[in-house]
């Protein structure tokens, strides 16, 4: 990680532990069966990339939240966090955190209209930034390919696994 004063993009904040999962999940099922999470919008791009994806059970993981210190696209953020292999995790990890704040309660996810960014591979193996944010009437979720030139502003927060996922059993 480059520690030059003008090049540091991320400030480490708190961590959150995500319990192990015990069965595979077709991601679409979370959105049709989860009464504990209110969604305002699930964008078509997320549906196209992730709804048909099945994720296998994963062991307990720890994620760290980072404050983005200035405007940056995904490339430099991913590089500062150690590369694609270090930043990506299962979508089920993001959904597990989301369940804890399903109705916009206070917690590790920010609910101020700015995004919480997670990285995961879509059903074709393309690394995507998953954008989760609270709107006044529920959560909004979208997916943007990480190679997209879109830049995140300094109000967004980035989530990255610090203890990698592992298959259960």
C-alpha positions as a Markdown table, in Angstrom:
| # | Residue | x | y | z |
|---|---|---|---|---|
| 1 | Unk | 0.0 | 0.0 | 0.0 |
| 2 | Unk | 1.3 | 3.4 | -0.9 |
| 3 | Unk | 1.5 | 5.5 | 2.2 |
| 4 | Unk | 2.4 | 8.8 | 0.5 |
| 5 | Unk | 0.5 | 11.7 | 2.1 |
| 6 | Unk | -1.2 | 12.8 | -1.1 |
| 7 | Unk | -2.0 | 9.3 | -2.4 |
| 8 | Unk | -3.8 | 7.6 | 0.5 |
| 9 | Unk | -7.4 | 7.1 | -0.5 |
| 10 | Unk | -8.8 | 5.2 | 2.4 |
| 11 | Unk | -9.0 | 5.6 | 6.2 |
| 12 | Unk | -9.6 | 2.3 | 8.0 |
| 13 | Unk | -12.6 | 2.4 | 10.4 |
| 14 | Unk | -14.5 | -0.3 | 12.3 |
| 15 | Unk | -14.9 | -4.0 | 11.5 |
| 16 | Unk | -17.8 | -6.3 | 11.4 |
| 17 | Unk | -18.0 | -10.1 | 11.7 |
| 18 | Unk | -20.2 | -12.0 | 9.4 |
| 19 | Unk | -21.3 | -15.4 | 10.5 |
| 20 | Unk | -20.6 | -18.5 | 8.5 |
| 21 | Unk | -23.3 | -19.6 | 6.1 |
| 22 | Unk | -24.4 | -23.2 | 6.0 |
| 23 | Unk | -26.3 | -23.7 | 2.7 |
| 24 | Unk | -26.0 | -22.4 | -0.9 |
| 25 | Unk | -28.1 | -19.4 | -1.8 |
| 26 | Unk | -29.4 | -18.3 | -5.2 |
| 27 | Unk | -29.2 | -14.6 | -4.7 |
| 28 | Unk | -32.6 | -13.9 | -6.3 |
| 29 | Unk | -34.1 | -15.8 | -3.3 |
| 30 | Unk | -32.8 | -13.3 | -0.8 |
| 31 | Unk | -34.8 | -10.5 | -2.5 |
| 32 | Unk | -38.0 | -12.5 | -2.8 |
| 33 | Unk | -37.9 | -14.1 | 0.7 |
| 34 | Unk | -36.3 | -11.5 | 3.0 |
| 35 | Unk | -39.1 | -9.8 | 4.8 |
| 36 | Unk | -36.6 | -8.2 | 7.2 |
| 37 | Unk | -35.0 | -5.9 | 4.5 |
| 38 | Unk | -37.0 | -3.1 | 2.8 |
| 39 | Unk | -35.8 | -2.4 | -0.7 |
| 40 | Unk | -36.8 | 0.9 | -2.5 |
| 41 | Unk | -35.0 | -0.1 | -5.7 |
| 42 | Unk | -33.0 | -3.1 | -7.0 |
| 43 | Unk | -31.6 | -1.9 | -10.2 |
| 44 | Unk | -31.7 | -4.0 | -13.4 |
| 45 | Unk | -27.9 | -4.1 | -13.7 |
| 46 | Unk | -27.7 | -5.8 | -10.3 |
| 47 | Unk | -30.5 | -8.2 | -11.2 |
| 48 | Unk | -28.9 | -9.1 | -14.6 |
| 49 | Unk | -25.4 | -9.7 | -13.0 |
| 50 | Unk | -26.3 | -11.4 | -9.7 |
| 51 | Unk | -29.9 | -12.7 | -9.5 |
| 52 | Unk | -29.1 | -16.0 | -11.1 |
| 53 | Unk | -25.8 | -16.5 | -9.2 |
| 54 | Unk | -25.6 | -19.2 | -6.6 |
| 55 | Unk | -23.2 | -18.6 | -3.8 |
| 56 | Unk | -21.7 | -21.6 | -1.8 |
| 57 | Unk | -21.5 | -21.6 | 2.0 |
| 58 | Unk | -18.7 | -19.6 | 3.4 |
| 59 | Unk | -16.9 | -19.6 | 6.7 |
| 60 | Unk | -17.0 | -16.7 | 9.2 |
| 61 | Unk | -15.5 | -13.5 | 7.8 |
| 62 | Unk | -14.5 | -10.1 | 9.0 |
| 63 | Unk | -14.9 | -7.0 | 6.9 |
| 64 | Unk | -13.3 | -3.6 | 7.5 |
| 65 | Unk | -15.1 | -0.4 | 6.6 |
| 66 | Unk | -13.0 | 2.4 | 5.1 |
| 67 | Unk | -13.8 | 6.0 | 4.6 |
| 68 | Unk | -13.0 | 7.2 | 1.1 |
| 69 | Unk | -10.9 | 10.4 | 1.6 |
| 70 | Unk | -11.3 | 11.8 | -1.9 |
| 71 | Unk | -12.9 | 11.2 | -5.3 |
| 72 | Unk | -11.6 | 8.0 | -6.9 |
| 73 | Unk | -12.6 | 5.3 | -9.4 |
| 74 | Unk | -12.5 | 1.7 | -8.4 |
| 75 | Unk | -9.0 | 0.9 | -9.8 |
| 76 | Unk | -7.0 | 3.0 | -7.3 |
| 77 | Unk | -9.3 | 1.9 | -4.4 |
| 78 | Unk | -8.8 | -1.8 | -5.3 |
| 79 | Unk | -5.0 | -1.3 | -5.7 |
| 80 | Unk | -4.7 | 0.4 | -2.3 |
| 81 | Unk | -6.6 | -2.5 | -0.7 |
| 82 | Unk | -4.2 | -5.1 | -2.2 |
| 83 | Unk | -5.8 | -6.0 | -5.6 |
| 84 | Unk | -8.8 | -7.8 | -6.8 |
| 85 | Unk | -8.1 | -11.0 | -4.9 |
| 86 | Unk | -8.2 | -9.0 | -1.6 |
| 87 | Unk | -11.2 | -6.8 | -2.1 |
| 88 | Unk | -13.8 | -9.3 | -3.4 |
| 89 | Unk | -16.1 | -11.4 | -1.2 |
| 90 | Unk | -19.4 | -13.1 | -1.5 |
| 91 | Unk | -22.5 | -11.0 | -2.1 |
| 92 | Unk | -24.0 | -12.9 | 0.8 |
| 93 | Unk | -21.6 | -11.1 | 3.2 |
| 94 | Unk | -23.0 | -7.7 | 2.1 |
| 95 | Unk | -26.5 | -9.1 | 2.4 |
| 96 | Unk | -25.8 | -10.4 | 5.9 |
| 97 | Unk | -24.7 | -6.9 | 7.0 |
| 98 | Unk | -27.7 | -5.4 | 5.2 |
| 99 | Unk | -30.1 | -7.7 | 7.2 |
| 100 | Unk | -28.9 | -6.1 | 10.4 |
| 101 | Unk | -30.1 | -2.7 | 9.3 |
| 102 | Unk | -33.0 | -3.9 | 7.1 |
| 103 | Unk | -35.3 | -1.0 | 7.9 |
| 104 | Unk | -32.5 | 1.7 | 7.8 |
| 105 | Unk | -31.6 | 1.4 | 11.5 |
| 106 | Unk | -28.3 | 2.8 | 12.7 |
| 107 | Unk | -25.3 | 0.4 | 12.3 |
| 108 | Unk | -22.1 | -0.1 | 10.4 |
| 109 | Unk | -23.8 | 0.8 | 7.0 |
| 110 | Unk | -24.3 | 4.5 | 6.5 |
| 111 | Unk | -27.9 | 5.5 | 6.0 |
| 112 | Unk | -27.3 | 9.1 | 5.0 |
| 113 | Unk | -28.0 | 8.6 | 1.2 |
| 114 | Unk | -24.3 | 7.9 | 0.4 |
| 115 | Unk | -23.2 | 4.5 | -0.8 |
| 116 | Unk | -21.7 | 1.5 | 1.0 |
| 117 | Unk | -19.5 | -0.2 | -1.6 |
| 118 | Unk | -18.7 | -4.0 | -1.7 |
| 119 | Unk | -16.8 | -5.9 | -4.4 |
| 120 | Unk | -17.9 | -9.2 | -5.7 |
| 121 | Unk | -17.7 | -11.3 | -8.9 |
| 122 | Unk | -20.9 | -11.5 | -10.9 |
| 123 | Unk | -22.3 | -14.7 | -12.4 |
| 124 | Unk | -19.8 | -14.4 | -15.3 |
| 125 | Unk | -16.8 | -13.7 | -13.0 |
| 126 | Unk | -16.6 | -9.9 | -13.7 |
| 127 | Unk | -15.6 | -8.0 | -10.6 |
| 128 | Unk | -18.3 | -5.4 | -9.7 |
| 129 | Unk | -18.7 | -2.7 | -7.2 |
| 130 | Unk | -22.0 | -3.3 | -5.4 |
| 131 | Unk | -23.5 | -0.1 | -4.3 |
| 132 | Unk | -25.9 | -0.2 | -1.4 |
| 133 | Unk | -27.5 | 3.0 | 0.0 |
| 134 | Unk | -30.5 | 4.0 | 2.0 |
| 135 | Unk | -33.1 | 6.1 | 0.4 |
| 136 | Unk | -36.0 | 7.6 | 2.4 |
| 137 | Unk | -38.2 | 4.6 | 1.7 |
| 138 | Unk | -35.7 | 1.7 | 1.6 |
| 139 | Unk | -32.4 | 0.3 | 0.4 |
| 140 | Unk | -31.2 | 0.8 | -3.1 |
| 141 | Unk | -28.8 | -1.7 | -4.6 |
| 142 | Unk | -26.9 | -1.7 | -7.9 |
| 143 | Unk | -23.9 | -3.2 | -9.5 |
| 144 | Unk | -21.2 | -1.4 | -11.6 |
| 145 | Unk | -18.3 | -3.2 | -13.3 |
| 146 | Unk | -15.1 | -2.3 | -11.4 |
| 147 | Unk | -13.4 | -1.3 | -14.7 |
| 148 | Unk | -16.1 | 1.4 | -15.3 |
| 149 | Unk | -14.5 | 4.9 | -15.1 |
| 150 | Unk | -17.2 | 6.0 | -12.6 |
| 151 | Unk | -15.5 | 7.8 | -9.7 |
| 152 | Unk | -16.9 | 7.6 | -6.1 |
| 153 | Unk | -17.0 | 10.7 | -4.1 |
| 154 | Unk | -15.5 | 11.1 | -0.7 |
| 155 | Unk | -18.7 | 10.5 | 1.1 |
| 156 | Unk | -18.9 | 6.8 | 0.2 |
| 157 | Unk | -17.6 | 4.0 | 2.3 |
| 158 | Unk | -15.8 | 0.9 | 1.1 |
| 159 | Unk | -16.1 | -2.5 | 2.7 |
| 160 | Unk | -13.3 | -5.1 | 2.2 |
| 161 | Unk | -12.8 | -8.6 | 3.7 |
| 162 | Unk | -9.8 | -8.8 | 6.0 |
| 163 | Unk | -10.4 | -12.5 | 6.8 |
| 164 | Unk | -11.2 | -14.2 | 3.5 |
| 165 | Unk | -14.1 | -16.4 | 2.8 |
| 166 | Unk | -13.7 | -20.1 | 2.9 |
| 167 | Unk | -15.9 | -23.0 | 2.0 |
| 168 | Unk | -17.7 | -24.6 | 4.9 |
| 169 | Unk | -17.4 | -28.2 | 5.7 |
